[in-house]
Amino acid sequence: MLGARAFGGIQSPFLFAMPHTPSPSRYENPALYRRCGRSGLKLPAISLGFWHNFGSVGDPANSRALVLRSFDLGITHFDLANNYGPPPGSAEEAFGRILHADLAAHRDELIISTKAGYTMWPGPYGDWGSRKYLLSSLDQSLRRMRLDYVDIFYSHRPDPETPLEETMGALAQAVRSGKALYVGLSNYSAEQTVRASKLLREFGTPCLIHQPKFHLFERWIERGLTRVLQDEGIGGIAFCPLAQGLLTNRYLGGIPADSRAAHDPRFLKPEHITPEKLDKIRQLDVLARARGQSLAQMSLAWVLRTPGITSALIGASKPSQIEENIGALQAAPFTSDELVQIEKILAG
């Protein structure tokens, strides 16, 4: 076994003898790819996100295995943000090492996205949506990943104190400068999305995509945003489609000791996993098994059937989860009776 390999003066923690050779069958499922809004770009219906498990706290060999297994299965879209880690920035650094060690020759087969909008550095210029922050952050992201450009650059959240014209102008500048090919929004309301989309068209840089939180228990986008996405020709990519793992078989018996809710309750708090919610999850699992799916697969299929949604953005801690999740695309469409049953379960 070879020692640690150096990349640009940085010692890689990956211990492997040669770069990965991607599967020659990775594009044999053309149904995996869906057009993003009215653009010319297609995205995989399942995309891999780097929110958790890829920062300095993650195992580098496992992070590499997750990325390479995804690509072998035809997942070409890898979604990051400046603050992903922990600590912030470390997910981009980890992805950059994997990219240059294994997938550098395949850069043109990949869609790489990043975002700026949450706190990254001290002082008044390291947060929110100013032109200063967004463009400085993009430069930092490119350095961390050692890229000339990203495919998609997002405004990660709306800034109530910065004119929307300034924030959208910064996104348009990122494209004009050649540092991004497309731009997107995340966590914007329906009304904010309409205004932002109009501004981006005026700047000559149409909005490609919107990334909202959306899953069976979190359905705010159905109250206007999905209609806006269709009207504006914007693609949708749902983050947290499995509710931080709640919509998987992990919690069918309660809260496992090694679960995210037990040891990292920043986003999935134990007090939110009520007996009533667990009962709903178990009923959904029964329906999923009747459909020949796991609960995770059915939950992803339900998200992907929503008008305006192009892709579901999954997280993963092991390659088998990616394999299971991409199996969501193989099931038959929902029947009207199944959709009614889901609504009854969710309504209690």
C-alpha positions in Angstrom: 0.0 0.0 0.0 1.3 3.4 -0.9 1.7 6.2 1.6 -0.3 9.4 1.7 -0.4 11.1 -1.7 0.3 14.9 -1.9 -2.1 17.2 -3.9 -1.0 20.8 -4.4 1.2 20.6 -1.3 -1.5 19.1 0.8 -1.0 15.5 2.1 -4.0 13.5 1.2 -5.3 11.1 3.9 -6.4 8.6 1.3 -4.3 5.5 1.2 -4.8 3.9 -2.2 -2.6 2.7 -5.0 -4.3 4.2 -8.1 -7.3 6.4 -9.1 -10.7 4.8 -9.3 -11.9 3.5 -12.7 -15.6 4.4 -13.0 -18.1 1.8 -14.0 -18.6 1.6 -17.8 -22.3 1.0 -17.2 -22.9 4.1 -15.2 -25.1 5.7 -17.9 -27.2 2.7 -18.8 -30.3 4.0 -17.1 -31.3 7.1 -19.1 -34.5 7.4 -17.1 -32.3 8.5 -14.1 -31.8 12.0 -15.7 -34.5 14.6 -15.7 -34.6 18.1 -17.3 -34.1 20.9 -14.8 -37.0 23.3 -15.4 -36.9 24.7 -18.9 -33.1 24.7 -19.1 -30.9 22.5 -21.3 -29.4 20.8 -18.2 -30.4 17.4 -17.0 -29.8 16.3 -13.4 -30.0 12.8 -11.9 -33.2 12.2 -10.0 -31.1 11.3 -7.0 -28.2 13.7 -6.1 -25.6 13.4 -3.4 -25.3 16.1 -0.7 -22.4 16.9 1.5 -24.2 18.5 4.4 -23.0 15.7 6.9 -20.4 13.0 6.9 -17.9 14.7 4.6 -16.1 17.2 6.8 -13.0 16.8 9.0 -15.1 14.6 11.4 -15.8 12.1 8.6 -13.6 9.1 7.7 -11.8 10.1 4.4 -11.9 6.6 3.0 -15.6 6.4 3.6 -16.2 9.8 2.1 -14.3 8.6 -1.0 -16.3 5.4 -1.2 -19.6 7.4 -1.0 -18.6 9.7 -3.9 -17.2 6.9 -6.1 -20.1 4.6 -5.6 -22.5 7.4 -6.4 -20.7 8.1 -9.7 -20.6 4.4 -10.6 -24.4 4.4 -10.2 -24.9 7.4 -12.5 -25.2 10.1 -9.9 -23.4 13.0 -11.5 -24.5 15.9 -9.2 -22.6 16.6 -6.0 -24.1 19.4 -3.8 -22.0 21.4 -1.4 -22.0 24.7 0.4 -19.3 26.9 1.9 -20.4 26.1 5.5 -20.7 22.3 5.1 -18.4 20.3 7.4 -17.9 20.5 10.2 -15.9 22.7 10.4 -17.2 25.0 7.7 -15.2 24.6 4.5 -14.0 21.1 5.2 -16.6 19.3 3.1 -15.4 21.3 0.0 -11.8 20.5 0.8 -12.6 16.8 1.2 -14.5 16.8 -2.1 -11.7 18.6 -3.8 -9.3 15.8 -2.8 -11.6 13.1 -4.0 -12.2 14.9 -7.3 -8.6 15.4 -8.1 -7.5 12.0 -7.0 -10.2 10.0 -8.7 -12.4 12.0 -11.0 -10.3 14.8 -12.5 -10.6 13.2 -15.9 -14.4 13.2 -15.6 -14.9 16.8 -14.6 -17.1 17.5 -17.6 -19.4 14.6 -16.6 -20.1 16.2 -13.2 -22.4 18.9 -11.9 -20.8 20.5 -8.8 -22.8 23.1 -6.9 -22.0 25.2 -3.9 -23.7 28.0 -1.9 -23.1 31.0 0.2 -25.5 32.7 2.7 -24.7 31.4 6.2 -22.0 32.5 8.5 -18.5 31.7 7.3 -16.0 34.2 8.8 -16.0 36.9 11.5 -17.0 40.5 10.8 -19.7 42.1 8.7 -18.7 40.6 5.4 -18.9 36.9 6.2 -22.6 36.2 6.2 -26.0 36.8 4.4 -26.3 38.1 0.9 -24.2 41.1 0.1 -22.2 41.2 -3.2 -19.0 41.4 -1.1 -19.8 38.2 0.8 -21.2 36.1 -2.1 -18.4 36.7 -4.5 -15.6 36.4 -1.9 -17.2 33.2 -0.7 -17.3 31.8 -4.2 -13.6 32.5 -4.7 -12.9 30.7 -1.4 -15.0 27.7 -2.4 -13.2 27.4 -5.7 -9.8 27.5 -3.9 -10.9 24.8 -1.5 -12.1 22.5 -4.3 -9.3 23.6 -6.6 -11.7 24.3 -9.4 -11.9 27.0 -12.1 -15.7 27.1 -11.9 -18.7 25.5 -10.3 -21.7 24.4 -12.3 -24.3 25.9 -10.0 -23.8 28.7 -7.4 -26.7 29.4 -5.0 -27.8 32.1 -2.7 -28.3 29.9 0.3 -30.9 32.0 2.0 -32.6 35.4 1.5 -31.1 38.4 3.3 -33.8 40.7 4.8 -31.3 43.6 5.0 -29.7 43.5 1.5 -31.6 44.6 -1.5 -32.6 41.6 -3.6 -31.2 43.4 -6.7 -27.7 43.3 -5.1 -27.9 39.6 -4.2 -29.2 38.6 -7.6 -26.7 40.9 -9.3 -23.9 39.1 -7.5 -25.2 35.7 -8.8 -25.3 37.1 -12.3 -21.7 38.4 -11.9 -20.6 35.0 -10.9 -21.8 33.7 -14.3 -20.4 36.6 -16.3 -17.0 36.1 -14.7 -17.0 32.4 -15.7 -16.9 31.2 -12.1 -20.3 29.6 -12.3 -22.4 28.2 -15.2 -25.8 28.5 -13.6 -27.3 30.1 -10.5 -29.9 29.0 -8.0 -31.8 29.9 -4.8 -32.3 28.0 -1.6 -34.9 28.6 1.2 -36.6 31.4 -0.7 -40.4 31.8 -0.3 -42.7 31.6 -3.3 -43.0 35.4 -3.4 -39.3 36.0 -3.0 -38.6 33.4 -5.8 -40.9 35.3 -8.2 -39.0 38.6 -7.6 -35.6 36.9 -7.7 -36.4 35.1 -11.0 -37.6 38.3 -12.6 -34.4 40.1 -11.6 -32.1 37.3 -12.8 -33.9 37.2 -16.2 -33.3 41.0 -16.5 -29.6 40.4 -15.7 -29.4 37.8 -18.5 -28.9 34.9 -16.1 -32.1 32.9 -15.6 -32.6 31.1 -12.3 -31.9 27.4 -13.0 -32.9 25.7 -9.7 -34.5 26.2 -6.3 -33.5 24.0 -3.3 -36.1 23.9 -0.6 -36.6 21.5 2.3 -39.3 19.0 1.4 -40.5 15.6 2.6 -43.6 13.9 3.8 -43.7 15.8 7.1 -42.5 19.2 5.6 -44.7 20.3 2.8 -44.6 24.1 2.8 -43.6 24.2 -0.9 -47.0 22.9 -1.9 -48.6 26.2 -0.7 -47.3 28.2 -3.8 -43.7 27.4 -4.5 -44.2 24.4 -6.7 -46.6 26.4 -8.9 -44.0 29.2 -9.1 -41.3 26.8 -10.1 -43.4 25.5 -13.0 -44.6 28.9 -14.1 -41.0 30.3 -14.0 -39.4 27.2 -15.6 -37.2 26.6 -12.6 -36.2 23.2 -11.5 -36.6 22.0 -7.9 -34.2 19.9 -5.8 -35.5 18.8 -2.4 -33.1 18.7 0.5 -33.8 16.5 3.5 -36.2 14.3 1.5 -35.8 11.6 4.2 -36.3 14.0 7.1 -32.8 13.5 8.5 -33.2 9.8 8.4 -36.6 9.8 10.1 -38.3 8.4 6.9 -36.0 5.3 6.9 -36.1 2.1 8.8 -33.7 3.6 11.4 -36.5 4.8 13.7 -39.1 2.2 13.4 -38.3 0.8 16.8 -37.7 4.2 18.5 -34.5 6.3 18.7 -31.3 4.1 18.2 -28.4 4.9 20.5 -26.1 5.4 17.5 -28.6 7.6 15.5 -28.2 11.3 14.6 -31.0 12.2 16.9 -29.2 10.6 19.8 -25.7 11.9 19.3 -26.1 15.1 17.1 -29.5 16.6 17.8 -28.8 19.9 16.1 -31.2 19.2 13.3 -33.2 16.1 14.4 -34.2 16.6 18.0 -35.4 13.6 20.1 -38.3 15.6 21.4 -39.7 15.9 17.9 -39.8 12.1 17.5 -43.1 11.7 19.3 -45.1 8.5 19.7 -47.6 9.9 17.2 -45.0 10.5 14.6 -43.4 7.1 15.1 -46.9 5.5 14.6 -47.2 7.4 11.3 -43.7 6.2 10.2 -44.6 2.6 11.0 -47.9 2.9 9.0 -45.9 4.4 6.1 -43.5 1.5 6.3 -46.3 -1.0 6.0 -47.5 0.8 2.9 -44.0 0.9 1.4 -43.5 -2.8 1.9 -46.8 -3.5 0.2 -45.4 -1.5 -2.8 -42.2 -3.6 -2.7 -40.1 -0.7 -1.4 -38.3 0.3 1.7 -39.7 3.3 3.6 -36.8 5.4 2.3 -37.5 4.4 -1.3 -41.2 5.2 -1.1 -40.5 8.6 0.6 -38.1 9.5 -2.2 -40.5 8.4 -4.9 -43.2 10.5 -3.3 -41.0 13.6 -3.4 -40.0 13.0 -7.0 -43.6 12.6 -8.1 -44.3 16.3 -7.1 -44.7 18.7 -10.1 -41.7 21.0 -10.3 -39.3 18.7 -8.5 -36.3 17.5 -10.6 -34.1 15.8 -8.1 -34.0 14.6 -4.4 -30.8 15.5 -2.5 -29.8 12.6 -0.3 -27.2 12.3 2.4 -25.4 9.1 3.2 -23.1 7.5 5.7 -22.4 4.3 3.8 -22.6 3.2 0.1 -25.4 0.7 0.8 -27.7 3.7 1.6 -27.0 5.2 -1.8 -27.7 1.9 -3.5 -31.0 1.6 -1.6 -32.0 5.2 -2.3 -31.4 5.0 -6.1 -33.7 1.9 -6.0 -36.6 4.4 -5.5 -36.6 5.0 -9.2 -37.6 1.4 -10.0 -41.0 1.1 -8.4 -44.3 1.6 -10.2 -46.0 5.0 -10.0 -48.3 5.6 -7.0 -51.9 4.6 -7.5 -54.6 7.1 -6.5 -55.6 4.8 -3.6 -52.0 4.8 -2.3 -51.8 8.5 -2.4 -55.1 8.8 -0.5 -53.8 6.3 2.1 -50.6 8.3 2.6 -52.6 11.5 3.2 -54.8 9.6 5.7 -51.7 8.4 7.6 -50.2 11.8 7.7 -53.4 13.4 8.9 -53.6 10.9 11.7 
